[in-house]
Amino acid sequence: MRYRIYLDILFLINFGMDAWILWLTGKLCRKYPVWWRQLIAALAGAFLVTILVWIPVPKAWIYTVLGYGVTGLFMCWLAFSPHSVWEMVKSYLCMLGVTFLLGGIMNWLYLETGLGTYIKKLCTENGLGLRGLTILVIASGAIFGILGTGAASIREEWQNPYYQVILCWKDNRIQGRGLLDTGNFLIDPISHRPVILAEAKWFRTLLSQDYESLVQTYLDTGRIDYDLIAERALSGIRWIPYRSVGKEQGELLGIICDAMIIKQKHLESIHRNVVIAISPTPLSGDGRYQLLLQKKIIEWEETVCCR
């Protein structure tokens, strides 16, 4: 059996598929290259595959190595410009997974539905006509949008590190945004519970005048004024030891909040008597978040409400 292959159609189809695959791979791997890099990578992948089909390859394994291995790695390098071998391997393996799933979906649509028969009817002896090409472009755009929206939703559900947080102290409340920080290991030396780090400028608006004076002294001098704590009989004060790069050790001012409510999606958890350590410096340069949360305190839930 002999097959007639139209190189122009082969190139266009591969270009479209490569563009889909690279875009979905970028979404899943949280890579956001500029659009022209993805286009160049898709064009390069389509061109190399077309060349491999045009030039006879003596062995099937050589075609597999060149088509799936070399071409795939080259596309990842062009699209995502990885900074290490591990980033390259991670992007490549993710791209292979996307290719496998997308190929399976396309084969199922072609073989198990009426789509295959319809595509054959659209084809003329000289390949796709203008009507067929128009329908192919519209259908490709629709599938691209559906898959892209689904991938973005899945990635946001799995990898969204931000939480809406409400802190309650006495009769006051303040709302902000917390980042789940895997590098935050602060522990209250008295209760041995995890500590949340909060930006001083944001957190001090929650406090009364006496506590705000304590915070201001801490920000001005870099030390905790124990005399002021004793003089004004301030309760719920903690000192939180820490170690950081460039400074062997130090202590942060901590204040116990009555409650902390953490919200994400439809879940809401309430935590009682949470120690909040005060950061003298901003936590986020662009103001995107005001707190650094710990994984332990996310898992330590006293009350969970589903809405």
N, C-alpha and C positions, 0 to 999 in steps of 0.2 A: 504494500500500500504506500502510495506517495502522497505527500501533503504539500500544498502550495502555501507558502508563508509570505506575507506582505511585510517587508521590513519597516515601512513607515507606520503601519498599524501596530506592529509589534513594539516599535519605539514609543508611540503615543500611549499605548496601554501600560507599558512598563513605567513610563514617566509618571503617569497618574497614580499607579499603585505605589511606586516608590515615594511619591509625595505624601500619600496617605500614611504609609508605614512610618516614615520619618517623623511626621507630625504627631502621630499617636505615641511613638517611642519617646519623643521629647516630652509629651505630657506626662507619661507614666514615670519617666526618669527625672522629672522636674528640671529638664534642660530647656532653656528658652533662647535658642540662637536667633540671630536676625533672619528675616524671611529669605533673603537672597542666598544665604548659605544652604538652606534647605533646598532651594530650587536648584542650585549648582550641584548639590549632592544627588538629587533625584535625576537631573539630566545626565550626570556622570554614570550613575547606575544603569539607566536605560541605554545609554550609548555602549557601555561595556557589554551588556547582555546582548544587544543587537549585533555587536562585532563577533561575540562568541557563537551566535547562531549563523552568521554569515560565513565565518571562516570555519571549515571542518575541524573538529577536535577528534584526535584518534581514539582516545579512551574516555569512557563515561565518567570515571573518577576524576580525571583532569578537569572536565567541564564542571563537576560538582565543586571541586576545590576553588576553581577560578570564579565560578558564578556565585556560589554562596559564601565562600570564605574570603577571598581577596576582594571581590567587589563589595561585599557587605562591610568589611572592615574599612575599606576606602571611603564608603559612603558615610559611615559613622565618624571617621576622622574629619571629613569635609563639613559635615553638618554640625557636629557638637564640639569639635576641637578639644578633645579630652586632654587633661593635664597629667594623667598618669596611665600606666598600663591597666590598672584596675578599673578606672573610669571607662577606658576603651572596651574592656571585656564586658563590663556591666551593660554598657549601651548596646554592644553587639548582641549579647544574649537576650536582652529585652527586645531588640529588633527581630531576632529570630522567633521569639515567642509571638510577637504581634503578627509576623508574616504567616506563621503556622495557623493561628486562629483566623486571620482574615482570609487566608487561602481556603481553609475548611468551610468558612461561611459562603464564599463565592462558589466553590464546587457544589455545595448543597443547593444553593439557589439555582445553579445552572442545570444540575442533573435531576433534582427532585421536584422542581416546580416547572411551570411552563416558560420560564425565562429563557432556557436554552433554545427551545423551539422558536420563540419570538426573535431572539438574536439572529438565528439562522435565516429567518424570513427577511430581516432587515439587510442582510448581506447580499450584495450583487456579485456578479462574476469578477468585478474589479475591486472587491472589498466593500467596505461600508459606504453607502451613499450619503448624501447630505442630510437626509431625514434621519437615517440611522445614527450618523455621527452626532447630530443635535440631541437626539434622545439619550445617547450614551453619555454625553457631557452633562445633561440635566440630571440623569439618574446618578452619575458619579458624584455630582455636587450634593445631592440629597443624602446619599449614603455617607459621604465625607462629613457632613454636618451632624448626622445622627450619631455616628461613631465618635466623633470628636467631643460632642456634648456628653455622651456617656462616659468616655474616658476621663474627661475633666471632672465630672461628678464623682466618679470612683476615687480619683486621686485626692480630691478635696475631702472626701469622707475618711479615707485612710490616713492621709498625711497632714491634715490641717492641725497645726500646733497651737492655735490660738483658742482661748476660752474667754467668755464674758464672765467677769467676776464682780460681785458685790460684797463690800466689807461693811460689817456692822460693829460699831463701837459706841456703847451706851445708847443714846437716842439718835445717833447720827448714822448716816449711810453715805457711801460713795461707790460709784460704779466705774469700772475700768476694764482693761483688756490684759489678759495674762498670757505669757508664752511658756509652753512646756519646755523646760530647760533640763536636758539630761546631765548637764554639768553642775547643777546646783545640788550640793550635798550638805548644806547647812543644817545643823542639829541643835536643838535647845538642850543645853547641858543639864537642865533640871528635869524636864519631862521626857527628854530623849525622843521628842517628836520632830518631824521635819519642819523646816522654817521656810517661809515665803519671803522673797526679797522684793521690796517695793521702792519705787522712786520717791525720794523725799519731798520734792515739790508737789507731787500729786497727793501723797499720803497725808501730809500735814494739814490739809484742808479738812480732814475728818476729825481732828483733835480739838480739845478745848484749849484755852489760853495757857494754862499751866504746862500741859504736855507739849504744846507747840513751842513754848520757851525752852523746854528741855531739848527738843529737836534742834532748835536754832543754835543753842550752845554747842551741841554735838557737831553741827555743820560748820560752825565758826572755828572751833578749837580742835576738832578731830578726836575728842575724848568724851566719855560719859560723865556728867556732873553728878556724882553720888551725893554730894552735899545738898544740891537742889532737890534731889529725890527725897532725902530724909526730911528736909525743911518743910516741903509742901506735902509730905505724906503721899507721894505718888505710888500707886499700886500697879501691878501688871507690867513691871519693867523687867527686861531681861538683857543680859549681855551675851552676845553670840560670837564665840571665837571663830576665826576663819584663817585660812592660808591662801595666798594667791601668788602668782608669778610676779617677781620683782619685789615682793614684800613677804618676809618669812611668816609673820603672823600679825594679827590685829584683832580688834573686837568691834562688832557692830551693835548699835543701839536697837533693841527689840522691844516691841509693845504688843501685848496680848489683846487681840480683838475678840469680841463676844462671839461672832459668827462670820463665816465666809461662805457665800453662795457661789457655786461654780456652774455655769451653763454652757452647754454645747449641743447644738441641734435640739433634739427633743428631750435631752437628759438634763436633770438639775440635781446637784448634790449639795448638802449642807454640812459644814464642818464647824465644830464648836471649839472655842478657846484656841484659836490659831495664833501662833507667834509670827509677827511680821517684823522682819529686819529691815532697817532703813538704809538705802543706798544713797550716799552723798552725791553721786554722779548720775546723770540720766542713763537709763537702761537701753533706750532706743534712740538712735540719732534722729530718726524721722518721726518720733512720737507714736509709733505704731502700737506699742504696748507699754504698760506701766508696772507690771509685776513679772517676776520669774517664778514659775510654779515648779513643784517637784512631782516626779512620777509617783512617789510613795503617797503623797497627799491626794493625788487624783484617785488612787486605788482605795484610799482610806475614806470610805463614805458612810456617814451616819444615817443619812436619809437620801433616798433617790426617788424622784418624781418623774413620771413619764407623761408628757403632754402630747 
